[in-house]
Amino acid sequence: MQILDGKKTAKTILNTIKIDVAQRATTGKKVPHLAAILVGANGASQTYVNSKVRTCNEIGFNSTMIEYEEDISEMKLLDKIQELNEDLSVDGILVQLPLPAHISEKKVIEAIAVAKDVDGFHPENIGRMIMGEEEAFVPATPYGIMLLLEHNNITTKGKHAVVLGRSNIVGRPMSILLSNNSNPGNCTVTVCHSKTENLNEICSQADIIVAAIGQAEFLQPEMVKDGAVVIDVGITRIPDDSKKSGYRLVGDVDFDKVAPKCSFITPVPGGVGPMTIAALMKNTYKSCTEKD
Ligand SMILES: Nc1nc(=O)c2c([nH]1)NC[C@@H]1CN(c3ccc(C(=O)N[C@@H](CCC(=O)O)C(=O)O)cc3)C=[N+]21
């Protein structure tokens, strides 16, 4: 069994970007600039957005962090997005989800300029991704998983991949990327969800399992074939007094029980999370360099 070290792979990718950005800076070219908007005080969202901004600083990107109170009006948020759309210095705009219930996520996502939608959530980017167009921004989490498979030389061609979850930001795009005629890709993909019958049986047939359902320790060893590759997208905070933070992080996979059966498995933390950030940085870099 081998651990797929997302932290290490992300570092390799980020380092390559960092070198390219330094090179751009010395030749007087524009460096990438990411604007991140955070609404409200959700602890996990704050951690993630801070981590994205910190990564920008580490690799030489410019970043702008915009924070709003929970009760900001939808109109004010949309006005800000419009301003960032028109700001030529900004390459990427990210609005951290989830948003408070009084704000329409659909309206917000569709307000972001397609060319700055580095999260890849805009319908036009999703359409382009499905059509396999290179200019599309691919959503950061599934893109990060593809990069993790690629950098660790995991064979996917002809394999049966089972994706657990059909969300617009992870499960659905993941299923499309894995089925693409590409490397990694060329999988036969099954998408499972809350209404799936015989889930254990389907999972047991998978060569690759991507668990993205948001239920702590959902995937159990009896659902996993010997030698399977298991990718854990879940990240749940479980209260834990023995930790300084007051919580521990648990994935959608019962790691200790499942890991012995796997050929490769991602840990939580240190697996998909850091790859998500690396993929976001790649998208932001791409948005910037496309304008050269
Ligand atoms: N517009 C938008 N874009 C996103 O990309 C987006 C989002 N909204 N909403 C929420 C999810 C979640 N997400 C994560 C990013 C990094 C880690 C990450 O770095 N995790 C660390 C641990 C961090 C911790 O200590 O909590 C790890 O797994 O090692 C996790 C989760 C991005 N998301």
Ligand as a Chemical Component Dictionary entry (heavy atoms), coordinates in Angstrom:
data_LIG
# 
_chem_comp.id                   LIG 
_chem_comp.type                 NON-POLYMER 
_chem_comp.pdbx_formal_charge   1 
_chem_comp.three_letter_code    LIG 
# 
loop_
_chem_comp_atom.comp_id 
_chem_comp_atom.atom_id 
_chem_comp_atom.alt_atom_id 
_chem_comp_atom.type_symbol 
_chem_comp_atom.charge 
_chem_comp_atom.model_Cartn_x 
_chem_comp_atom.model_Cartn_y 
_chem_comp_atom.model_Cartn_z 
_chem_comp_atom.pdbx_ordinal 
LIG N1  N1  N 0 -15.507 28.699 -4.536 1  
LIG C1  C1  C 0 -14.979 27.658 -3.899 2  
LIG N2  N2  N 0 -13.868 27.059 -4.381 3  
LIG C2  C2  C 0 -13.311 25.988 -3.738 4  
LIG O1  O1  O 0 -12.277 25.450 -4.196 5  
LIG C3  C3  C 0 -13.922 25.517 -2.527 6  
LIG C4  C4  C 0 -15.077 26.176 -2.073 7  
LIG N3  N3  N 0 -15.591 27.226 -2.782 8  
LIG N4  N4  N 0 -15.703 25.745 -0.943 9  
LIG C5  C5  C 0 -15.189 24.664 -0.143 10 
LIG C6  C6  C 0 -14.299 23.708 -0.899 11 
LIG C7  C7  C 0 -13.338 22.961 -0.017 12 
LIG N5  N5  N 0 -12.015 23.355 -0.460 13 
LIG C8  C8  C 0 -10.819 22.965 0.167  14 
LIG C9  C9  C 0 -9.594  23.536 -0.135 15 
LIG C10 C10 C 0 -8.434  23.193 0.546  16 
LIG C11 C11 C 0 -8.454  22.251 1.555  17 
LIG C12 C12 C 0 -7.219  21.933 2.306  18 
LIG O2  O2  O 0 -6.160  22.492 2.081  19 
LIG N6  N6  N 0 -7.265  21.017 3.274  20 
LIG C13 C13 C 0 -6.137  20.635 4.107  21 
LIG C14 C14 C 0 -6.476  20.757 5.579  22 
LIG C15 C15 C 0 -7.015  22.116 5.944  23 
LIG C16 C16 C 0 -7.586  22.180 7.358  24 
LIG O3  O3  O 0 -6.787  22.185 8.318  25 
LIG O4  O4  O 0 -8.833  22.229 7.527  26 
LIG C17 C17 C 0 -5.773  19.185 3.827  27 
LIG O5  O5  O 0 -6.661  18.427 3.395  28 
LIG O6  O6  O 0 -4.628  18.803 4.071  29 
LIG C18 C18 C 0 -9.666  21.647 1.849  30 
LIG C19 C19 C 0 -10.824 22.008 1.166  31 
LIG C20 C20 C 0 -12.126 24.231 -1.478 32 
LIG N7  N7  N 1 -13.416 24.471 -1.791 33 
# 
loop_
_chem_comp_bond.comp_id 
_chem_comp_bond.atom_id_1 
_chem_comp_bond.atom_id_2 
_chem_comp_bond.value_order 
_chem_comp_bond.pdbx_ordinal 
LIG N1  C1  SING 1  
LIG C1  N2  DOUB 2  
LIG C1  N3  SING 3  
LIG N2  C2  SING 4  
LIG C2  O1  DOUB 5  
LIG C2  C3  SING 6  
LIG C3  C4  DOUB 7  
LIG C3  N7  SING 8  
LIG C4  N3  SING 9  
LIG C4  N4  SING 10 
LIG N4  C5  SING 11 
LIG C5  C6  SING 12 
LIG C6  C7  SING 13 
LIG C6  N7  SING 14 
LIG C7  N5  SING 15 
LIG N5  C8  SING 16 
LIG N5  C20 SING 17 
LIG C8  C9  SING 18 
LIG C8  C19 DOUB 19 
LIG C9  C10 DOUB 20 
LIG C10 C11 SING 21 
LIG C11 C12 SING 22 
LIG C11 C18 DOUB 23 
LIG C12 O2  DOUB 24 
LIG C12 N6  SING 25 
LIG N6  C13 SING 26 
LIG C13 C14 SING 27 
LIG C13 C17 SING 28 
LIG C14 C15 SING 29 
LIG C15 C16 SING 30 
LIG C16 O3  DOUB 31 
LIG C16 O4  SING 32 
LIG C17 O5  DOUB 33 
LIG C17 O6  SING 34 
LIG C18 C19 SING 35 
LIG C20 N7  DOUB 36 
# 
